[in-house]
């Protein structure tokens, strides 16, 4: 017993070290801080109701899962004002810190993207990116910004453009003031359509950081204090675990339909299908395809700035093609149909944002296909009219017959 008691202190120290090491290696969560979680989504598209829903759902999910921050990788040419307002409203009222990162190199935050970037708690850009040109576009493609008219030249349309511009300026300044950013530049971006590079935006206090990649951005923003709805939050982003969220199949399908080129092609296919069904009753398949295509097209139109005049011109043009089959106009109805469909296609979407317009590479082939389709139909109709009647009493004229009995016509 005395021999054992002499070794008690060293044995106790050895056991203490052993238990400590075991605690470190076997239970790291108890002695090491868990890695912060950052949710990440990517928005590489125009801003419209579909992208608004995608961002709003991402904010709600990040808040629900207690993420340390939501990172939005943004590359957009702009989009619809109402959708932009919905996004910025959700961001300003979010209880989770939101980081907007304009990336990768060559990306931009144009028009509505300016408001979204400035509404973030932390705004950052990749080196070779740009931000700006947030001027709202008025009716007919005229820019309402900086239009100082004289008293004699004022009109209702000019007054409306001024109202839209002043409203956008007020919103830009309010967002910049809320986030402590350059209010004067925000106003210039709306009124004068100014655009700056990433480094210029950093110098002008438009953004907070210029970062080469996400890891560098999180390292720069680590320790920043931001204000969310519930109060101030210190960002803990060092060695954060990034969890990316892609769109669901439903969102991807809605994004696909929200493409103006797809919506335009679906509308034309719908018209072709119904016309073919009317000329060939009972064919069924063209009619089914036509109805489904039109329903999908009209669903897509709900997410796009559709111009009613453009739809009417296309309908009038197609009606002229149909009348050419019935009326001899020596090609004038066909010419009118080509002009109607062409101008209707150009005017279909009331916006100056190229990403929300129908591409010429889609309009021209569609117009050519339309002309060929109805030219083929007209040719068949003319041939049918020239053919000899083969049925009824008229079909017997000129035919030779053999009588069975005596003929004695009176």
MOURRA-V61692 format. One record per residue. N is the residue number from 1. RES is the residue in one small letter. SS is DSSP state (H for helix, E for strand, C for the rest). OMEGA is omega in whole degrees, -180 to 180 (* if undefined). Layout:
N|RES|SS|OMEGA + N|RES|SS|OMEGA
//
This chain:
1|x|C|179 + 2|x|H|179 + 3|x|H|179 + 4|x|H|-178 + 5|x|H|179 + 6|x|H|180 + 7|x|C|-176 + 8|x|H|-178 + 9|x|H|178 + 10|x|H|180 + 11|x|H|180 + 12|x|H|179 + 13|x|H|179 + 14|x|H|179 + 15|x|H|179 + 16|x|H|178 + 17|x|H|-179 + 18|x|H|179 + 19|x|H|179 + 20|x|H|179 + 21|x|H|179 + 22|x|H|179 + 23|x|H|-179 + 24|x|H|-174 + 25|x|H|-177 + 26|x|H|-179 + 27|x|C|-178 + 28|x|H|-179 + 29|x|H|-179 + 30|x|H|-176 + 31|x|H|179 + 32|x|C|178 + 33|x|C|179 + 34|x|C|-179 + 35|x|C|178 + 36|x|C|-178 + 37|x|E|177 + 38|x|E|174 + 39|x|E|-179 + 40|x|E|172 + 41|x|E|-178 + 42|x|E|179 + 43|x|E|178 + 44|x|C|-174 + 45|x|C|172 + 46|x|C|180 + 47|x|E|178 + 48|x|C|-176 + 49|x|H|-180 + 50|x|H|178 + 51|x|H|176 + 52|x|H|180 + 53|x|H|-179 + 54|x|H|-180 + 55|x|H|179 + 56|x|H|179 + 57|x|H|178 + 58|x|H|178 + 59|x|H|-180 + 60|x|H|-179 + 61|x|H|180 + 62|x|H|178 + 63|x|H|-178 + 64|x|H|-178 + 65|x|C|176 + 66|x|C|177 + 67|x|C|179 + 68|x|C|178 + 69|x|E|172 + 70|x|E|180 + 71|x|E|178 + 72|x|E|174 + 73|x|E|-169 + 74|x|E|172 + 75|x|C|-174 + 76|x|E|175 + 77|x|C|-177 + 78|x|C|-180 + 79|x|E|-174 + 80|x|C|-176 + 81|x|H|-177 + 82|x|H|177 + 83|x|H|177 + 84|x|H|179 + 85|x|H|179 + 86|x|H|180 + 87|x|H|-178 + 88|x|H|177 + 89|x|H|178 + 90|x|H|-179 + 91|x|H|-179 + 92|x|H|-180 + 93|x|C|-179 + 94|x|C|177 + 95|x|C|176 + 96|x|C|178 + 97|x|C|-178 + 98|x|E|178 + 99|x|E|175 + 100|x|E|-177 + 101|x|E|178 + 102|x|E|-173 + 103|x|C|2 + 104|x|C|178 + 105|x|C|-177 + 106|x|C|179 + 107|x|C|180 + 108|x|E|172 + 109|x|E|-177 + 110|x|E|173 + 111|x|C|-180 + 112|x|H|178 + 113|x|H|177 + 114|x|H|-179 + 115|x|H|-179 + 116|x|H|180 + 117|x|H|-179 + 118|x|H|-179 + 119|x|C|-179 + 120|x|C|174 + 121|x|C|175 + 122|x|E|-180 + 123|x|E|-178 + 124|x|E|180 + 125|x|E|171 + 126|x|C|-173 + 127|x|C|-174 + 128|x|C|178 + 129|x|C|179 + 130|x|E|-179 + 131|x|E|176 + 132|x|E|-179 + 133|x|C|-177 + 134|x|C|-179 + 135|x|C|176 + 136|x|C|-178 + 137|x|E|-176 + 138|x|C|-178 + 139|x|H|178 + 140|x|H|177 + 141|x|H|-180 + 142|x|C|-179 + 143|x|E|-178 + 144|x|C|-174 + 145|x|C|173 + 146|x|C|-178 + 147|x|C|-179 + 148|x|C|-177 + 149|x|C|176 + 150|x|C|-177 + 151|x|H|-176 + 152|x|H|-175 + 153|x|H|179 + 154|x|C|178 + 155|x|C|179 + 156|x|H|-180 + 157|x|H|179 + 158|x|H|178 + 159|x|H|178 + 160|x|H|179 + 161|x|H|178 + 162|x|H|179 + 163|x|H|-180 + 164|x|H|-179 + 165|x|H|-179 + 166|x|H|178 + 167|x|H|179 + 168|x|H|178 + 169|x|H|-179 + 170|x|H|179 + 171|x|H|180 + 172|x|H|180 + 173|x|H|-180 + 174|x|H|179 + 175|x|H|180 + 176|x|H|179 + 177|x|H|-179 + 178|x|H|-177 + 179|x|H|177 + 180|x|C|-179 + 181|x|C|-172 + 182|x|C|-178 + 183|x|H|-179 + 184|x|H|179 + 185|x|H|179 + 186|x|H|178 + 187|x|H|179 + 188|x|H|179 + 189|x|H|179 + 190|x|H|-175 + 191|x|H|-173 + 192|x|C|180 + 193|x|C|180 + 194|x|C|178 + 195|x|E|-176 + 196|x|E|177 + 197|x|E|-179 + 198|x|H|-179 + 199|x|H|177 + 200|x|H|178 + 201|x|H|178 + 202|x|H|179 + 203|x|H|-178 + 204|x|C|-178 + 205|x|C|174 + 206|x|C|177 + 207|x|C|-177 + 208|x|C|-175 + 209|x|E|166 + 210|x|E|-174 + 211|x|C|-178 + 212|x|C|-180 + 213|x|C|-176 + 214|x|H|-180 + 215|x|H|179 + 216|x|H|179 + 217|x|H|-180 + 218|x|H|178 + 219|x|H|179 + 220|x|H|-176 + 221|x|H|-179 + 222|x|C|-180 + 223|x|C|177 + 224|x|C|176 + 225|x|E|180 + 226|x|E|-179 + 227|x|E|174 + 228|x|E|-176 + 229|x|C|-176 + 230|x|C|179 + 231|x|E|-178 + 232|x|E|-179 + 233|x|E|175 + 234|x|E|-177 + 235|x|C|175 + 236|x|C|-171 + 237|x|C|-178 + 238|x|C|-180 + 239|x|C|-177 + 240|x|C|174 + 241|x|E|-177 + 242|x|E|178 + 243|x|E|-178 + 244|x|E|180 + 245|x|C|176 + 246|x|C|178 + 247|x|C|172 + 248|x|C|-180 + 249|x|H|-180 + 250|x|H|179 + 251|x|H|178 + 252|x|H|178 + 253|x|H|178 + 254|x|H|175 + 255|x|H|179 + 256|x|H|-180 + 257|x|H|-178 + 258|x|C|175 + 259|x|C|-178 + 260|x|H|178 + 261|x|H|179 + 262|x|H|180 + 263|x|H|180 + 264|x|H|180 + 265|x|H|178 + 266|x|H|179 + 267|x|H|-180 + 268|x|H|176 + 269|x|H|178 + 270|x|H|178 + 271|x|H|180 + 272|x|H|-179 + 273|x|H|-180 + 274|x|H|180 + 275|x|H|179 + 276|x|H|179 + 277|x|H|179 + 278|x|H|180 + 279|x|H|-180 + 280|x|C|-178 + 281|x|C|180 + 282|x|C|178 + 283|x|C|173 + 284|x|C|-173 + 285|x|H|178 + 286|x|H|179 + 287|x|H|179 + 288|x|H|179 + 289|x|H|-180 + 290|x|H|-179 + 291|x|H|-180 + 292|x|H|180 + 293|x|H|180 + 294|x|H|178 + 295|x|H|179 + 296|x|H|179 + 297|x|H|-180 + 298|x|H|174 + 299|x|H|178 + 300|x|H|-179 + 301|x|H|178 + 302|x|C|-179 + 303|x|C|-175 + 304|x|C|180 + 305|x|C|-174 + 306|x|E|176 + 307|x|C|-177 + 308|x|H|180 + 309|x|H|178 + 310|x|H|178 + 311|x|H|-180 + 312|x|H|179 + 313|x|H|178 + 314|x|H|179 + 315|x|H|178 + 316|x|H|179 + 317|x|H|179 + 318|x|H|177 + 319|x|H|178 + 320|x|H|177 + 321|x|H|-179 + 322|x|H|-180 + 323|x|H|180 + 324|x|H|178 + 325|x|H|-174 + 326|x|H|-173 + 327|x|C|176 + 328|x|C|-178 + 329|x|C|-180 + 330|x|C|174 + 331|x|C|-177 + 332|x|H|177 + 333|x|H|177 + 334|x|H|178 + 335|x|H|177 + 336|x|H|178 + 337|x|H|178 + 338|x|H|-180 + 339|x|H|-179 + 340|x|H|-180 + 341|x|H|-179 + 342|x|H|-180 + 343|x|H|177 + 344|x|H|178 + 345|x|H|180 + 346|x|H|-175 + 347|x|H|-171 + 348|x|C|-179 + 349|x|E|-174 + 350|x|C|179 + 351|x|C|177 + 352|x|C|179 + 353|x|C|-176 + 354|x|H|-178 + 355|x|H|179 + 356|x|H|177 + 357|x|C|176 + 358|x|C|-178 + 359|x|C|177 + 360|x|H|179 + 361|x|H|175 + 362|x|H|-178 + 363|x|H|-175 + 364|x|H|178 + 365|x|H|179 + 366|x|H|179 + 367|x|H|178 + 368|x|H|179 + 369|x|H|179 + 370|x|H|-180 + 371|x|H|-180 + 372|x|H|-179 + 373|x|H|-177 + 374|x|H|174 + 375|x|H|177 + 376|x|H|180 + 377|x|H|180 + 378|x|H|179 + 379|x|H|178 + 380|x|H|-180 + 381|x|H|-180 + 382|x|H|178 + 383|x|H|-180 + 384|x|H|-180 + 385|x|H|-178 + 386|x|H|-179 + 387|x|C|178 + 388|x|C|179 + 389|x|C|-175 + 390|x|C|-177 + 391|x|C|176 + 392|x|C|-179 + 393|x|C|-179 + 394|x|H|180 + 395|x|H|-179 + 396|x|H|-176 + 397|x|C|178 + 398|x|C|-180 + 399|x|C|176 + 400|x|C|180 + 401|x|C|180 + 402|x|C|-179 + 403|x|C|176 + 404|x|C|179 + 405|x|C|-179 + 406|x|C|177 + 407|x|C|176 + 408|x|C|-174 + 409|x|C|-179 + 410|x|C|*
//
